Amino acid sequence: MKANVLIVDDDAHIREVIAFALEKADMQVEHAADGREALDVLQSNTTIDLIVLDINMPEMDGLELCRELRKTSQTPILFLSSRDDEIDRILGLELGGDDYVTKPFSPRELVARINAILKRIGPRTNTTKNKHIIQHGKLKIDDEQHAIWWDQQTVALTATEFAIIRQMARYPNKVYSREAIMNSAYEFNIHVSDRTIDSHIRHIRAKFSAVGCVKIIETLHSVGYKLSSCQ
């Protein structure tokens, strides 16, 4: 089944460039010129697998749209911005973005980053047979449903956050450096900064804390991170 990607950007030329690259990579595309239009598309189309979202737009900007979507949806979001501003990047990740690309960008790199996110969430499916379950203390992960629970409470994670916890749960005694986390969560040799990894970890901790997990990830200073005992 082809991935269906929603492109949200007020620049029609940018939308066309991205659409051409994605269609060439055998993906379906939908278009929206601003955040309000994107909400209309998402309400009428329940098969959107990923959103490519520009930050600077009229009506409703990308950060505001992300904030609104994360109230009810964990559809992966890849941010676009014409500004290489670390504050924007970190804020976007804190709000629940999965990745960030700065304009001007390489369409080839953009497709690679989108493929990396889609691979982490797995193919869309209507069946729940042959579930792959990872259990570690009160932590439970269903790989096929892309779902995660703490003490039977659902924890809503982005695709990147899910990939980080899933990798740690597979090897719960292993200590992960930032580089190891980057390699497990990002594929196609995509490089992200240490600040980006720290932002994901902070966001994961906050989400688990909200359901009563005091410490889901431990910090070993000057070494890295590891999964807690999850008891």
C-alpha positions as CSV (number, residue, x, y, z in Angstrom):
1,M,0.0,0.0,0.0
2,K,1.4,3.4,-1.0
3,A,2.2,5.9,1.7
4,N,0.0,8.9,1.6
5,V,1.8,12.2,2.5
6,L,0.1,15.5,3.1
7,I,2.3,18.5,2.0
8,V,1.4,21.7,3.9
9,D,3.2,24.9,2.5
10,D,2.0,28.3,1.4
11,D,4.5,28.2,-1.5
12,A,2.9,26.4,-4.5
13,H,6.2,25.8,-6.1
14,I,7.6,24.1,-3.0
15,R,4.5,21.9,-2.9
16,E,5.0,20.9,-6.5
17,V,8.7,20.1,-6.0
18,I,8.0,17.9,-3.0
19,A,5.0,16.3,-4.7
20,F,7.2,15.4,-7.8
21,A,9.9,13.9,-5.6
22,L,7.4,11.9,-3.5
23,E,5.4,10.6,-6.5
24,K,8.7,9.5,-8.1
25,A,9.4,7.6,-4.9
26,D,6.0,5.8,-5.4
27,M,4.0,7.8,-2.7
28,Q,0.6,9.4,-2.9
29,V,0.3,13.1,-2.0
30,E,-2.3,15.6,-0.8
31,H,-1.8,19.3,-0.7
32,A,-2.7,22.2,1.7
33,A,-1.7,25.8,1.4
34,D,-2.0,26.6,5.2
35,G,-2.8,25.1,8.5
36,R,-6.6,25.7,8.3
37,E,-6.7,23.9,4.9
38,A,-4.6,21.1,6.3
39,L,-7.1,20.5,9.1
40,D,-9.9,20.2,6.5
41,V,-7.9,17.7,4.5
42,L,-7.1,15.7,7.7
43,Q,-10.7,15.6,8.7
44,S,-11.8,14.2,5.4
45,N,-8.9,11.9,4.8
46,T,-8.1,9.3,7.5
47,T,-5.3,7.6,5.5
48,I,-2.6,10.3,5.8
49,D,0.6,8.5,6.9
50,L,2.8,11.6,7.3
51,I,2.7,15.4,7.2
52,V,5.4,17.6,5.6
53,L,4.7,20.8,7.4
54,D,6.1,24.3,6.8
55,I,6.6,26.4,9.9
56,N,6.0,29.9,8.5
57,M,2.5,30.1,7.0
58,P,-0.4,32.6,7.1
59,E,-3.7,31.8,8.8
60,M,-2.3,29.0,11.0
61,D,1.5,28.4,11.1
62,G,3.1,25.0,11.3
63,L,3.8,25.1,15.1
64,E,0.3,26.0,15.9
65,L,-1.1,23.2,13.6
66,C,1.3,20.7,15.2
67,R,0.1,21.8,18.7
68,E,-3.5,21.3,17.6
69,L,-2.9,17.9,15.9
70,R,-1.1,16.5,18.9
71,K,-4.2,16.8,21.0
72,T,-5.8,13.9,19.1
73,S,-3.3,12.5,16.6
74,Q,0.2,11.0,16.5
75,T,0.6,11.2,12.7
76,P,4.3,11.7,12.0
77,I,5.3,15.3,11.2
78,L,8.4,16.5,9.4
79,F,8.9,20.2,9.7
80,L,10.2,22.5,7.0
81,S,11.5,26.0,7.6
82,S,13.3,28.7,5.7
83,R,15.2,29.6,8.8
84,D,18.0,27.5,10.3
85,D,16.9,28.6,13.8
86,E,17.7,26.1,16.6
87,I,14.9,27.6,18.7
88,D,12.4,26.7,16.0
89,R,13.9,23.3,15.6
90,I,13.8,22.4,19.3
91,L,10.3,23.9,19.7
92,G,9.0,21.9,16.8
93,L,10.4,18.7,18.3
94,E,9.1,19.6,21.8
95,L,5.6,20.0,20.3
96,G,5.8,16.5,18.8
97,G,7.6,16.8,15.5
98,D,9.5,13.8,14.2
99,D,12.2,15.5,12.1
100,Y,13.2,18.9,10.7
101,V,14.6,20.0,7.3
102,T,15.8,23.5,6.5
103,K,15.0,25.2,3.2
104,P,16.6,25.1,0.7
105,F,16.6,21.3,0.9
106,S,17.6,18.4,-1.3
107,P,14.4,16.6,-2.5
108,R,16.5,13.3,-2.3
109,E,17.3,13.9,1.3
110,L,13.7,14.9,2.1
111,V,12.5,11.6,0.6
112,A,15.1,9.7,2.6
113,R,14.0,11.3,5.8
114,I,10.3,10.6,5.1
115,N,11.2,6.9,4.3
116,A,13.1,6.7,7.6
117,I,10.0,7.9,9.5
118,L,7.6,5.6,7.6
119,K,9.9,2.6,8.1
120,R,9.8,3.3,11.9
121,I,6.0,3.3,12.1
122,G,5.7,0.3,9.8
123,P,3.1,-0.3,7.0
124,R,-0.6,0.6,7.5
125,T,-2.6,-2.5,8.3
126,N,-6.1,-3.4,9.3
127,T,-5.2,-6.7,11.1
128,T,-3.9,-7.3,14.6
129,K,-2.9,-10.9,14.0
130,N,0.6,-12.1,14.9
131,K,1.3,-9.2,17.3
132,H,4.9,-8.6,18.2
133,I,4.9,-7.7,21.9
134,I,7.8,-6.4,23.9
135,Q,7.3,-6.5,27.7
136,H,9.6,-5.0,30.3
137,G,8.2,-4.5,33.8
138,K,5.1,-2.2,33.4
139,L,6.2,-1.2,30.0
140,K,4.4,-3.0,27.1
141,I,5.0,-2.4,23.4
142,D,3.0,-3.7,20.4
143,D,5.2,-3.3,17.3
144,E,2.5,-4.1,14.8
145,Q,-0.1,-1.6,16.2
146,H,2.7,0.9,16.9
147,A,1.2,1.2,20.4
148,I,2.8,1.5,23.8
149,W,1.5,1.3,27.4
150,W,2.7,2.0,30.9
151,D,0.9,0.1,33.6
152,Q,-2.0,-0.5,31.1
153,Q,-2.2,3.2,30.3
154,T,-1.6,4.3,26.7
155,V,1.3,6.6,26.0
156,A,1.1,8.6,22.8
157,L,4.5,8.9,21.3
158,T,5.7,10.2,17.9
159,A,7.3,7.8,15.5
160,T,10.8,8.8,16.5
161,E,10.1,8.6,20.3
162,F,8.5,5.2,19.7
163,A,11.6,4.0,17.9
164,I,13.9,5.1,20.7
165,I,11.8,3.4,23.4
166,R,11.4,0.2,21.3
167,Q,15.1,-0.1,20.8
168,M,15.9,0.4,24.5
169,A,13.2,-2.1,25.5
170,R,14.7,-4.7,23.2
171,Y,18.0,-4.5,25.1
172,P,17.0,-3.0,28.5
173,N,20.4,-3.5,30.1
174,K,22.3,-1.7,27.4
175,V,23.6,1.8,27.8
176,Y,23.1,4.0,24.7
177,S,25.2,6.9,23.7
178,R,23.6,9.8,21.8
179,E,25.2,8.4,18.7
180,A,23.7,4.9,19.3
181,I,20.2,6.5,19.8
182,M,20.6,8.5,16.7
183,N,21.6,5.4,14.7
184,S,18.6,3.4,16.0
185,A,16.0,6.1,15.5
186,Y,17.3,7.7,12.3
187,E,18.2,5.7,9.2
188,F,19.8,6.4,5.9
189,N,22.9,7.9,7.6
190,I,20.9,11.0,8.6
191,H,22.7,13.1,11.1
192,V,21.0,15.1,13.9
193,S,22.5,17.1,16.7
194,D,22.9,16.0,20.3
195,R,20.4,18.7,21.3
196,T,17.8,17.0,19.1
197,I,18.4,13.6,20.8
198,D,18.2,15.3,24.2
199,S,14.9,17.0,23.2
200,H,13.4,13.6,22.2
201,I,14.5,12.1,25.5
202,R,13.0,15.0,27.5
203,H,9.8,14.7,25.6
204,I,9.6,10.9,26.2
205,R,10.2,11.4,29.9
206,A,7.4,14.0,30.2
207,K,4.9,11.8,28.4
208,F,5.6,8.8,30.7
209,S,5.6,11.1,33.8
210,A,2.1,12.1,32.8
211,V,0.9,8.5,33.3
212,G,2.7,7.9,36.5
213,C,6.1,6.7,35.4
214,V,8.6,8.7,37.5
215,K,11.7,7.6,35.5
216,I,11.4,5.8,32.2
217,I,15.0,6.6,31.0
218,E,18.0,6.9,33.2
219,T,20.9,9.2,32.5
220,L,24.4,7.9,33.1
221,H,26.5,11.1,33.1
222,S,29.3,11.2,30.5
223,V,28.1,7.8,29.2
224,G,24.6,7.9,27.9
225,Y,21.1,6.7,28.5
226,K,19.4,3.4,29.5
227,L,15.9,2.1,30.1
228,S,14.9,2.1,33.8
229,S,13.7,-1.0,35.6
230,C,10.1,0.1,34.7
231,Q,8.6,-1.2,38.0
